[in-house]
Amino acid sequence: MSTNITNEPIFTELDFLRITRLNNGKIPLELKHLLSDAEVLSSCSIPETIITMNSKLILRNTQDKSTQTVTLCYPHNADPNKGMFSVLSPIGMSIIGRRTGDCINWKTPNGNSHSMVIEQILYQPEANGDYLV
């Protein structure tokens, strides 16, 4: 996974805690690095422009300008056919803690590279007062 991002990712305290406990703490090395570099804020302090767990957003392909609506979720809710991507997936790790306007890059397990811009957040739990989702 690689990104064109210079800002540190921002996590809510709850997301940070839940993610570090996924799979009994056995999470991908890239995600561990993200967590170690992250700024951690309380749920009520997180800006509405930050991708948090259970956020729904629009990504725009940098090549063909097509868009895709995705939701960042925990592994047990993942269903890529419905646009539900786990935080443990390459795309999930590339968007967690990022901001609208950021350009993200990742490789799928089969080696295909993707480059997209976070176009818009349609739903962020914290911006809607859902602090425990």
C-alpha positions as CSV (number, residue, x, y, z in Angstrom):
1,M,0.0,0.0,0.0
2,S,1.2,3.5,-0.8
3,T,-0.4,6.9,-0.6
4,N,0.3,10.4,-1.8
5,I,-0.5,11.8,1.6
6,T,1.8,13.8,3.8
7,N,-0.6,14.3,6.7
8,E,-0.7,11.8,9.5
9,P,-3.9,9.7,9.6
10,I,-6.4,10.7,12.3
11,F,-8.3,8.0,14.3
12,T,-11.0,8.2,16.9
13,E,-10.0,6.7,20.2
14,L,-12.7,4.0,19.8
15,D,-11.7,3.1,16.2
16,F,-8.0,3.0,17.3
17,L,-8.8,0.6,20.2
18,R,-11.1,-1.6,18.2
19,I,-8.7,-1.9,15.2
20,T,-5.7,-2.7,17.4
21,R,-7.8,-5.6,18.9
22,L,-8.9,-7.1,15.6
23,N,-7.8,-10.7,15.1
24,N,-6.3,-10.7,18.6
25,G,-3.9,-7.9,17.6
26,K,-2.7,-9.8,14.5
27,I,-3.3,-7.0,11.9
28,P,-1.3,-6.3,8.7
29,L,2.0,-4.6,9.2
30,E,0.9,-1.6,7.0
31,L,-2.0,-1.0,9.4
32,K,0.3,-1.3,12.4
33,H,2.4,1.4,10.9
34,L,-0.6,3.6,10.2
35,L,-1.7,3.2,13.8
36,S,1.7,4.1,15.1
37,D,1.8,7.3,13.0
38,A,-1.8,8.3,13.8
39,E,-3.1,11.2,15.7
40,V,-5.9,10.0,18.0
41,L,-8.8,12.2,18.9
42,S,-12.0,11.8,20.9
43,S,-15.0,10.9,18.8
44,C,-16.6,14.3,19.5
45,S,-13.5,16.1,18.3
46,I,-12.9,14.3,15.0
47,P,-13.4,16.6,12.0
48,E,-16.2,15.7,9.7
49,T,-13.8,15.5,6.8
50,I,-12.0,12.4,8.2
51,I,-12.8,8.9,7.2
52,T,-13.7,6.9,10.3
53,M,-15.0,3.4,10.7
54,N,-18.4,2.9,9.1
55,S,-18.0,6.0,7.0
56,K,-19.6,6.0,3.5
57,L,-17.8,7.9,0.8
58,I,-17.3,8.5,-2.8
59,L,-14.0,7.7,-4.5
60,R,-13.0,9.1,-7.9
61,N,-10.7,7.2,-10.1
62,T,-7.7,9.3,-11.1
63,Q,-7.5,7.7,-14.6
64,D,-10.9,7.4,-16.0
65,K,-12.7,9.8,-13.5
66,S,-15.3,7.1,-12.7
67,T,-16.7,7.1,-9.1
68,Q,-17.4,4.4,-6.6
69,T,-19.3,4.5,-3.4
70,V,-17.7,2.5,-0.6
71,T,-18.3,2.0,3.1
72,L,-15.4,1.3,5.5
73,C,-16.3,-1.5,7.9
74,Y,-15.0,-4.2,10.2
75,P,-14.1,-7.6,8.7
76,H,-17.3,-9.3,9.8
77,N,-19.4,-6.8,7.8
78,A,-17.2,-6.8,4.6
79,D,-19.0,-7.5,1.3
80,P,-17.0,-6.0,-1.6
81,N,-19.9,-6.7,-4.0
82,K,-22.0,-4.3,-2.0
83,G,-19.2,-1.7,-1.6
84,M,-18.4,-2.7,2.0
85,F,-14.7,-2.9,2.5
86,S,-12.9,-4.1,5.6
87,V,-10.3,-1.9,7.3
88,L,-8.0,-4.9,6.9
89,S,-8.2,-4.8,3.1
90,P,-5.8,-2.8,1.0
91,I,-8.5,-0.2,0.1
92,G,-9.6,-0.1,3.7
93,M,-6.1,0.6,5.0
94,S,-5.6,3.3,2.4
95,I,-8.7,5.3,3.4
96,I,-8.9,5.0,7.2
97,G,-8.0,8.2,8.9
98,R,-7.7,10.1,5.6
99,R,-9.4,13.3,4.5
100,T,-11.6,14.4,1.7
101,G,-9.4,15.5,-1.2
102,D,-6.6,13.1,-0.4
103,C,-5.3,10.9,-3.2
104,I,-4.9,7.3,-2.2
105,N,-3.1,4.4,-3.9
106,W,-3.2,0.7,-3.2
107,K,-2.6,-2.7,-4.7
108,T,-5.2,-5.4,-4.7
109,P,-4.1,-8.9,-3.6
110,N,-3.8,-9.9,-7.3
111,G,-1.3,-7.0,-7.9
112,N,-3.5,-4.4,-9.7
113,S,-2.7,-0.8,-8.7
114,H,-5.5,1.7,-8.0
115,S,-5.3,5.5,-7.6
116,M,-8.4,7.4,-6.4
117,V,-9.3,10.7,-4.7
118,I,-11.5,10.8,-1.7
119,E,-14.2,12.9,-3.4
120,Q,-16.9,13.2,-0.6
121,I,-17.9,11.7,2.7
122,L,-21.6,10.9,2.5
123,Y,-21.9,9.6,6.0
124,Q,-19.5,9.8,9.0
125,P,-20.9,8.4,12.2
126,E,-19.3,11.0,14.5
127,A,-20.7,13.9,12.4
128,N,-24.1,12.4,12.9
129,G,-23.7,12.0,16.7
130,D,-23.1,8.2,16.5
131,Y,-20.1,8.0,18.7
132,L,-20.4,4.3,19.6
133,V,-20.9,2.7,16.2
